[in-house]
């Protein structure tokens, strides 16, 4: 059975698949994993039996963390436009519980090569202006994960 996203061209027998936000998010996570140092353990979590678990777990010689990714390619036109985090209630509960247990957890909202990180898991949205002012570059995000997990090279 084919997905409703598939479109068909009978004349040329080609299939064009649309890319959902989940697919783009997965591609972004794969990009992050490819750019991390090899000494960082990375786990793309896919647990259909336990709701709320974040997308990824990272660990290294210094520490570990969980990150829930949200990705969008659509950049709104107005600076007052709202960018939603779309964390599920289960994700909010799970992340807040682990944070209260002193486990490093983050929600990440990414657009292209900019990343906004937060530990406020009750945050429903930020404006485009806030995203532009407070986001970091993709390279800085890689450095962020690296500093948590394996620290500086001189450690």
N, C-alpha and C positions, 0 to 999 in steps of 0.2 A: 504494500500500500504506500502510495507516495504522499509526501507532506503537502499541505495546502499552500506552502510557499513555492512549490515547483510550478513553473509555467512551461508549456510545451509549444513547440513550433512544428506542426505536422509536416510542413513543406521541407524543412531542413533537419527535422528530427533532433533538434538540440534541446537540452534542458537548461533552463536558467534558474538557479536557486537563489532566493533572497537570503540575506544574512541577517539573522535576528540579533538582538542585543546580546543574547547568551553566546552566540558564535563569536562576536567581536570581543566580548569579555574574555573568552577562552583564548583567542588569538593574542590579546594583550598580556594575559598571564603567561602564555608560552614565550612571548617576547621578554618578559621580566626574567623568567627562568633561564633563558639563553644568555642573558647578560650578567647573571650572578656568578661570582667566583665558584669554581668547582668544589671548593671545600665547604660550601654551604649546602646542607641537606635541604631539599625542597620537596614538598609533598602536595600535589594537587588533590585535595580531599573530595571524594565523591561518595557520600554516605547516604543512601536512600532510606536507611532505617532510623536515622537519628537527625531530626530536623534542627535547624539553627546553626549547625557546625559551619564555620567559615570556609572559604574557598581554599585557603592554603595554610600550610605550616612550614616555618623555616627554623632551622637550628644550626648552631656552630659551636665552636669551642667556648664561647663566652656566654651565650644565652639563646633563647628561642622566642618566637612570636607567631601569632595567628593574624592573618589579614583577610578581610572580606572585601572582594573587589566589586565595584560597580563601574561600568564603562558605557560611554555614549559618544557618538561621533557628531551628533547634532549640536552645534553651538547656537544658542539663541541670539537674536539680534540686539535685544535691549539688555542693558546692564542690570535692570531690575528683574529680569526673568528669573524664575526659580528652577534650580537644578535639583531634582529629587534624588534622595539616596535609595529609596525603595527597599529599605531593610524590612524583612518580614518580622512579625512579632516574636517568632521563635528565635530569629537571629539576634534581635535586641536583647532578649532575655539571656541567651547563651553568652553573648559578648559582655554584657554587664556583669554577669555572674563571674566569669573568668577574670575580668578586670578587678572585681572586688577581692578576688583571690590572689592578686598581685601577679597575674599572668599578663604579659604584654599582648594586647589585642588592638587592632586598628581597622577602621573602615576606610576604604580608599575609593575616591571618585576620580576617574580618569577620563580625560578628553584628549585624544590624540597623544601628544607627548608631555602633557601637563597632568600633575597628580595632586589632589587635595586629600590630606590625611586628617582623620579625627579619631578621638576616643570618646566623643559624645555620641553614643549610639541611639540616643533619643532624638537626635537632630533629624528632622524630616527633609529639610532642603537648605540650600544656600543660594544666594543670588549669583548671577554671573560676575558681578563686580567683586564679590567676596572671593569667588573662585579665582579670578584673575589676580587679585591682590595677595592671596594666601597660598596659592598652589606652588608646587616646586616642579622642576624639570624632571624628565624621565631619568636622566643621569644622576640627579640628586636623590631620587627615590631609590635607585640601585645602591647608592652610597649609604642611604638611611638603613636599608635592610642589612647591608654588609656591616655597618657599625654596630648594630644590635647583636648580630649573630657571631661575627668573628673579630670585631673591633678593628683597631688600627693594625697595620702591618708590624709595627714595633712592639705590640703587646706581648 
